[in-house]
């Protein structure tokens, strides 16, 4: 690969160790598994006598808790029970569920509903949810009914008592934020266990802390959207020093169906009830915490190729937007991301 085919992003606050002596006594250990319908991994710089088994158990407990609280695929989860509950009922929330739902509602308001955690019924009708519905165009009347029952403003969150009200028919879907939250929680449990140099990934959402034993950062590559050509350097490979940062990407490659010559991706615009219909095919966001990166990548995708970059730039977010008009790719990066380029 030529030098012109690679871009390097380095955050200004990349840690510089006072000495490499302590780092060099460590070695990288990688563990992983399956969770939330995808995979997880953790790379950790550890001393030789580290109890890796205990670290794995701690990670798996965190992931199991996230599933028990917020998985729409688990009928016994707290989220599934809320979705199935009758109208007029209050539901106490565990700390994690409360934190994620509070953040989700805040982002719904901040983005004008481009992100909406009550989109579950609409997602289900398009065949992208936990129910065994073949992907395809939903019945118009059913979609209208789902839209009427949805809407983040219909959710009443009692912050003092940490509970949420089910007005009837609201189906929460936290998939666009819970995975990022899970990454943050895994990082937290590892740091409590004394691991300060690490890279955690769940289904493509990543967070890195500290450095490798040789003093270099955790390098990660931005996901390459479909149609990307790297060889000519027009759309180069982009690598990021993930030091005290998180990165998440929302794209249309993994889950979609085609009907009538049109591609319907899994990202649904809550404001219309339909999958996004613009040329934006990939959004990558770099932030401090992974929960924010996760939800922002989805919200910016829904906002689209014009409003998305404007929103990100106005709020100081580091993001990359890639559009495809059927002939060529167009990339836009925000000023905050451009400041990391070297």
Secondary structure, DSSP 8 states (H G I E B T S, - for coil): --GGGEEEEE-TT----S-STTGGG-EEEEEEEEETTEEEEEEEEE-TT--HHHHHHHHHHHHHHHHHHH-SS-TTSHHHHHHHS-TTEEEE--HHHHHHHHHHHHHHHHTTTSS-TT-HHHHHHTT-SSS---SS---HHHHHHHHHH--GGG-EEETTTTEEEE-SS-----HHHHHHHHHHHHHHHHHHTT--SEEEEETTEEEEES--TTS---EEE----TT---TTSTT-EEEEE-SSEEEEEEESSSSEEEETTEEEES-EETTTTEE--SSEEEEEEEESSHHHHHHHHHHHHHHHHHHHHHHHHHTT-EEEEEEE-SS-EEEEE-HHHHTTB-
